[in-house]
Every structure is written in structure tokens, then in C-alpha cells.
Amino acid sequence: MKLLIVEDELDLNRSLVKLLKTQAYSVDAAFDGEEALDYLATSDYDALIVDVMMPRMDGFTLVQTLRQQNQQTPILFLTAKDSLEDKVRGLDLGADDYLVKPFEFPELLARLRAITRREQPTVSSSQIQIGTVRLDLSSQQVWKAEQLIPLTAKEYKILTYLMSHRGQVLSRDQIREHVWDFDYDGDSNNIEVLIKNIRRKLQESSKDSLIQTKRGLGYVIF
């Protein structure tokens, strides 16, 4: 998942970039609204984290400009402006959420996950292909090269979930909630077993697997 940080405070900007990269996000950094527009003209992002008070172009103006251009990328305001009036203004301009400084990093991550979940990835056809693995959404079949891979229903749901969120590290809790629809309270090691089964059926080792393990975080497909 690719993020753009728009924050004029140098130390905070660098800290956010460093911390988010530890969570396997790809991150670019801008220091004002005009620089952010330059980035957005050449790259697509899954979400923006935007300060309000910045030189040249403030965060409110940036978000207003993007929404007027019909740019629908999820946006999280990150700002010291904590009045109700400012929060209402930011949300009315088109931001998806508003987090007041100072903040705790786990809360930032949770809010980021929330706004990116709302923006579900769209698939232009009935198929998703990453490398040699092709997933057919209409027939619910998976192919590697020209070989049909026989997956169980839950293995298929896990692989679909990961492929549909390419680049995003998904925790065991997120996978469990998606695959078992929130009503499962069994052993989370079952997810490890299912991932291992998918890798075996795709004839991949854990080192060269399409599905990468991020220790202590979850699983991701790049």
C-alpha cells in the first residue's frame, strides 16, 4: 500500500515515514500542499496523511483542490487544530478522518486501516493476476501458469483477500474476521496452516512465496 505524507514539520514527517515503513507501507513525503500536488500528478496513492497548517498551500486548500478534481483518494487529516469548527470544516471539505496532535502511533495505524477499508480496491475485470498466479473471481478458480490449483473455500478466500489488497500487510485478526465473518473464536494457528497449504499447492517455499510473512504483523503479497 502506497501512502503520501504531507507534513511541514521535518522531524514528524521523517518519523512518520520511518514508522510507516516498518509496517510495510510504501511512503513518499511532501512538505506542503503544492509539493503534494506535484507527487499526485505523477503517482497514485492508496491514502494521504495531511497536516492542516503548512506554507504555500495549507491542508484544507489541498483537500478542497483534490476533491474538486474528483480525486477520491482516502485522506486523514493530522493536525494540532482541534476545535470542533476545524474538524467539521475538514470533514466537509472531503477528508475521511481527522486525528488531532499529539497522537499515538497505534491509533494512527487503526484510523489509516479504517479509511483504506472504506476504499475497497476495484477490479477492472473478473480476474486478478500477480506474477504467474491468476485468480478468476467469477469461477472462483486459481491458476498458476496453465495449471489449475485446487484450493478449499477458505484457502480461496484468504488468497483472494491478500491479492485484492496487494502491498498491504494484513494481520491475523483481519484475515480471521474476513474469512470467518467475525464469528470464529478458534485457534489462530489455523491461519498459518491455511497459508502453508496455499504455498504447498502453489509449489512455493516460504522464502520465495507469493505470500510473504511479516513477523509479528501478518501477511502481504507484493
N, C-alpha and C positions, 0 to 999 in steps of 0.2 A: 504494500500500500504506500502511495507516494503523497507526502504532505508538503505544504508550503508554510513556513513560519514567517509572519510579518510583524516584527517587533524591533523598535529602535533602540532599546536598551541592550547594549552589546553583550554584557555578561549573561543576562537572562536568555537572550537569543542563542548564544553558544551553549548554555546549559540545556536548553530545551532540545536543541539539535542532538547533543550528545546523549541525553537520556532517551529520547525517542528512538535513536538508532540502536540502543541496547534492547529495544522492544521489536527490532527487525523492521522498523519503518524506514523507507527511503525519504530523506528530508532535504529540502532546499531552504535557504534562508534569505529573506529580504528585510530591509531596514526602514522602509517607508512604503506608502501606497503606490507611488509611481514606479518604484523598482519592482513591486509585486506585479503590476500590470505588465511589465516587460517579461517577467517569468511566465505569466499566464498566456502571453501571446505566443510562446514557443513550446509550452509543455502543458500536459493535462495532469490534474491533481485529484486525489480522492477526497481531500479535505484541506481547509485553510484554518490556521490559528492566527487571529488578527488582533493586534493591540489597537486601542482607540486613539490615544494621543501620540501622534507621530508627526515629524516635519514633512514638508512638501505636500503630502496628501494624507489626511487622517483616516482612521479605520472606518468611520461612518461613511465618509465620501467614497472610499474604496468599495465598500459593500454595496452602496447605492449604485455606483457605476456598474459593477458586475451584474447586479440584478436587472438593471435597465438594458444590459446587453444580453439578457436571457441566459446568463451564466448561472447554472444551478448547483455548482459545487457546494457541498456542505461547509458551513462556516461557523467556527466557535470564536466568539469574542473573548479576549483575555485582557482585562483592564482593571485599573485602580478606580475607575469611575463607577461608584457603587450605588448611586441614587436610583430610586425607582424610575424616575423620569428617563435616565440614561438607559436603563435596562429595557424599558418599553420602546424607546426610540430605536435601539439596536435591533431588537426583535422585529419591530415594524418595518425596518429597512430591509429585512430579509435574512438576518442571521438565524442560525438554527439553535444556538445556545449562547449563554453569557456566563462566564466564570470570572469572579472578582479576585484580584490580587490582594493579599498573598493567598496562595492556594497550595494544596498538597498534590504531589505528582500522581498518586493513585486516582485521585478524583478527576484530574485532567484526562487520564487514560480512559476512565469509565465514561466520561462525557464524550470523548472522542469516539469510543466504540458505539455509543448510543446514536450519535448523529450519522455515523457511517452505516449503521444498520438500517437507518431510515432510507438511505440512498442505496437500495439494493442494486447490485450490478445487473445490467441488462445484457441479454444475449441476442445478437442480431440474427441468429438462425437457431435451428434446433440442435446444434452441435457446439461443443466446446473442445478445442484441441490444444494441448500443451505438449510440445515435443512430439513423440510418436504415439502418445496416448490420446485417443479420441472418444469423447463421451456423447452419446446420442440421447438427447432429452426426451424425444418422442417415443422411441422404442425402449428406453432405459437399458441400453446395452453399452458396453465399454469394449473398445478395440485397442490393441497395441500393434501398430503397423497394420498388418492384414489379419491378425489373429484375434478372434473373439475371446474376451476374458469373462469367465463365468463368476460373477460376484453375487453374494447374497444381498437381500434387500437393504440390510443395514450397512454392509460394505459399500454398496452403490450410493447410499445417502451420504456417507462420510466422504467418499471421493468427490461426489457432486458438490458438496458443501465447500470442500477445500479448493476445488478447481474454479468454482464460481467466485471465490474470494482470493484469487491469486495475489500473492505478495503480502497477505495479511496473516499474522500469527493468530491462530485460533486455539484458545485454551481448551482443556479437557471439559470444563464446565460448559463452554459454548457448544462444543461438539455433542456432549451428552444431552443438553437441552434441545438441540436441533434434531438429533436422531431419535430420541425417546420422547419428544414433545412434553418435556418438563415433568413427566410422571414416573421417572425411573430413579430409584434410590439404591441401586446395587453397586457392585464393585467397579470403581473407575478403571481398574486394570483391564476390564473388558474392552475398553477403547484401544489400549495398547495391543491387545490380541487381534482386534479387527484391523488395525493399521498393519500389523505384522502379516496378517493374511492377505491384505491387499498387495503388499510388497511382494510376497511369495508368488501370488498369482500373476503379477506383472513381471515376475522373474527378475526382481531387483534386490540388491542388498541394501541395508540401511544406509551405507555410505554413499551409494550412487542412486538412491531412490528419488523418484519424483516428489515424494512426501518427505520433507526434512523435519527432523525433531529439533526443537529449540528447548534445551534442557531447562526445566523449571517454568517454562512459558506455555508450550503447546506444540502445535504442528503447523507447517506452512508449505505451500507449493509456490515456487518462484517461476 
